[in-house]
Amino acid sequence: MNAQREWFDTDYYAVLGVDRGADHRAITKAYRKLARELHPDVNPDPSSLERFKEVTAAYEVLSDPKKKDKYDQFGEDGLKDGFGGGGPGMDPHDIFSQFFGGAGGGMPGGMGGGFGGMPGHGHGGQSSRAPRKKAEPIEQVLRLTLEEMYYGVQKNLKLTRTVLRGGGEQRISETLSIDVKPGWKKGTKITFQEKGDETPGAVAADIVFVIEEKKHPQFERDGNDLIKTVVVDLHEALLGTKVFITTLDGKSVNVDVPEIVDPKHVKVLVGEGMPLSKSPAARGDMKIKFDIRFPKELSAEQRATLKSVLESAKY
């Protein structure tokens, strides 16, 4: 499925808690906040070290325009040598020191020690422990045909993600099943709780699928109604005609149009639209619109005849 890499690989934007459209300033601000909270010299939680390394790796990539561009296009694979650039490689403490301007970095009591030490910062001899935040939801488009939204369908989507097991990380694959109900509309969201990558310092993100509608060759959708545009010649628009319609569920319908058809005319077939999601037995309507085809040229005799007829017509 499209954009699959975005939620199979580590999502550095989610790690920093920023949107994919975040600019350098927002990325820097997010890293500054998280790095101060998670640095092991301040945070005694054993998981803080791994989380600190993770946010620092995310910052190293997203703060570098070239690395960020490769990551946005190709995910983590784009940061490997085969794609022309190395991934996160600097020591997290070095990045932290460069960012904050030296060992102390403006932190209370300084932060000159390595990751193994814990100078005992905090109030009353007890260090604060940062709460585990939930990563931002990861949205994924699910494109459906009108037929799939008319009848309903089950979509089975394979997901590969990182989970924490036995003190380490594992990559697992699982299948997410989505039961599309008749009448669902574009914009409908289906959420799978905490199915993103698991990390020691944060609650896994939700995976959110957003329904989009594929373009249909015959119909447009307007809420619960379907719109069908048919082409009629000018003489048919003036003198009456019949049009042949095949509905979305395959029925053949001959529609009598005895009235004069103008460009704004709409013929309604009641109950031939989309199912209502909350009441699938009910249907919207089908609205037939008309595209009137005019002749390319008229002879002098035809013009004279038309003029005589149309000037005597009632308007």
N, C-alpha and C positions, 0 to 999 in steps of 0.2 A: 504494500500500500504506500501511497505517496508520503513523503516527509517522515518515513519510518525511522530514519537515523536519529531524529530529534528526540525520540523518547526511548530508543534502545541504548544510546550512549549516555554517558554522564552529562547532565544538563548544567553547564557552568552558570547559566543565568539563574536557574533555580537554586543552585548552591549559594549564590550571593543574594538571592531574594529580589532580583530585579527583572523587569520585563525585557523581552528580546530587542525592543527598540531603545533600550537605555543608552544614554550617551556616556562619554568618558567620565564626566563629573558624577553622574549617578552611580557608576560602577565603583569609582574611587571612594565615594561616600559610604557605600555599602560595605566595601572591604575594610575601611577604617573602623567602622562600628564593630564588625564581626571580629576583626583581628584583636581589638582591644578586649573584647569579651572572652575570647577563646585562648589567648596566649597562655601556655602552661604555667608560666610564672605567676599568673593571676588566678587562673581557673584550675582547681585541683581535681576536677572530674577526669578520670582516666581516659574518657572518650574525647576530651577536649583537644588532645594532641592530634589525633587523626582528623578531627573536624577542622582544626587550625591549618593543617597541611592542605586539606581539601579546598578551603576558601582561598588560601594563598595561591594554590595552583590555578584556581578559577580566575583570580585577579591577574596572575601572570599572563594568561592567555588573552583575556578580554581587554586588558589595558594596552596590549600591543596590537596596533591596527592590522599588521600583516597576519599575525597569528589569529586574531579575531575573524578576519575575513576568511581564512582557510577553514576555521572551525565552523563558521556560519554556513559555508558551502558544503563541507564534507564531514562535519562532526569530528570526533576524535581521530578518525583515520586520516583526516587532512593534516593533522599535526605530526604524523609519523614521517620518517625519512622518505618513504616511497612517494609521498605527496609533496616533497620539496621543503619541509621545514620540521624542526624538532618540536616536540611537545613541551609541557612544563618540565623543567629540569633543574632550576636553581634551588638551593636550600631555602626552605620556607623562612628560617630565621634571618637569612641574609636579605631576602626580599622585605621582610618586616623592618629590619634595621635601615635599609635604604629608604623605605617609605616614610618611616617616622624620624629619620635623621639621626641615627646613632643608637647606641645600646639602650639608653634610657627611653628615648622616643617620646618624651613628655608624659610617661606613665608614672603614677605615684610610686616612689621608692625605686624607680629604675627597673630595667629588665635586662641586665647584662648577662645573666646566667644562661646556661644551655637548657635544653628541654628536660634534662633529668632533674634539675634543681627546682625547689619551690621555696623562695625566700620567706613566705608566710605573710604576704600582704593581706589586708582585709581588716575588718572591724572586730575589735575584741579578740584577736587571735584566730578568728574563724573566717575562712575565705568564702566569698559568695559563689554560688553555683548558677550559671546561666541556664534558664529554662530552655528545653528543647522546643524549637519552633518548627512549624510545619512548612515544608517547601511550597512554593507557589504552584498552583495547578498547571498541568501540562495539557494544552488543548491540541486535539487532532481532528482534522476534517474527515467526515465520513460522507462520501457522495453517493446518492441513491437516485435511481430512475423513478419516474412518476409511477410506473407499474409496481415497483417495489413498495412505494408509499401507498399505493391503492390497495394491494392485496395483503401487504405485510410480508416480512421475510426475516429469517435468522441469519445474522452475519457473525461468523467466527473469525476472530482476529488473533494472530499469534503475537505474543509479547515476550521479549527477552529483557530481563532486568537483574539488577544486583540485589542480593539479600544477604543479611548477616546471619551466619550459622556457625555455632561452635567457636566463637571468638574470631572468625574470619569472614571474608567475603566469598560469595558464590554467585555465579551467573546461572539463572534458571530460565526455562521457557514455560509459558503457560498460555492457555487459550481463553480469551475473553469473548463471551457470547452476548450478542445484542439482539433482542427480540423486537424488531421493528413492527410497531402496531399500525394497522390500516388507518390512514388519515394523518399520520405524523407530518409535520411541516418543517420546512427549512428553519434552522435556528434552534430546533429541539436539541437539548443537551442530555447526554447520558454519562453519569459519573461513576467511575470505579474507584472506591476509596483506597488511598494509600497504595496504589499499584506502581508508583514510581520507584526509582532506585532507593534502597535503604542506605543510610549513612549513620555513623555513631552519634553525630551531634544534632540530627534533625529528624523530624517525623517525615516519612516518605510522602511525596506529592501525590495528589489525586490525578488520575488520568481522565480527561473529559473529552468525549467525542461530540462534535457539533455537526448536526445534519446539514448537508448542502444538497441542492437539487440539480441533477444533471439536465441539460437542455434537451427538450423533447422535440422530435421532428414535426409533430402535428399539433400539440397542445401547449398552452401556457396555463399556469396555475395562478389563481387569484383567490387566496384564502381557501375556502372549500369548493369554489367554482372552477370549472375548466373553460378556457377560451379557445375557440376554433375559428380561424379566419379562412373564408372561402372566397375564391375569385369568381365573379360573375361578369358577363359582358354587359355593356350599357343597355342593349335592347332587353336583356333579361331583367336588369334592374328596373326598367320602366314598365315592362309588360308582364312581369311575373316569371317565376321559374321554380324548379325543384332542385334541391341539392342532396347529395348522397354523403352520409356521415358514418364512419365506423367509430364507435365509442371506445373508450380506453379499455373496457372489458370485452371488446370484440363483437359487440352487437352491430348489425347493419340497420341504419335508420334513414328512410327517405323523408326529407323535410319539404313540405309544400310552402312556397313563398309567393302567394298571390299578390301581395301588396307591393306598392312601389318602394324600392329600396334606395335610401340615400346613404351617404358615407357614414352617417352616425347610427344607422339602423342596427338593431340587435334582435336576434331571434333566440328565445330561451327554451331549452329543453329541460323541463323540471325533473330533478332527481337523477340526472346523468353526469353529475360531477363527482368530486372526491368524497370518500366516507368521512364522517365526523369522528374524530379520534375518541371522543367521550361517548359517542353513540353510533357505533360502526354500522348499524342497520340503516341509519339515515344517510342521505347523500346531499351534496350541494347540487348546483345546476350546471348545465353546459350553456355557455353563451356563444352564439354564432355571430361573428362579425363579418362584414363584407368588404372586399377589395374590388372596386368597380373598375373594369377595364374599358377604356375609351378607344374608339377606332383611331387609327393612325392618320387616315385621310378620308375625305368625302368628295364626291364629284359635285359639280355645280347642280345637277339635277337632284342629287340626294340632299344637298344643302337647302334647296328650294322647298322640297317636300317636308323636311324636318322643320323648317321655319314656319311653314303653314300650319303644321300639326301642333308645334309647341306654342306658337303664339295664341292659339285658340284653347290651350289647356288651362285648367284651373290651378292656381297656385295658393 
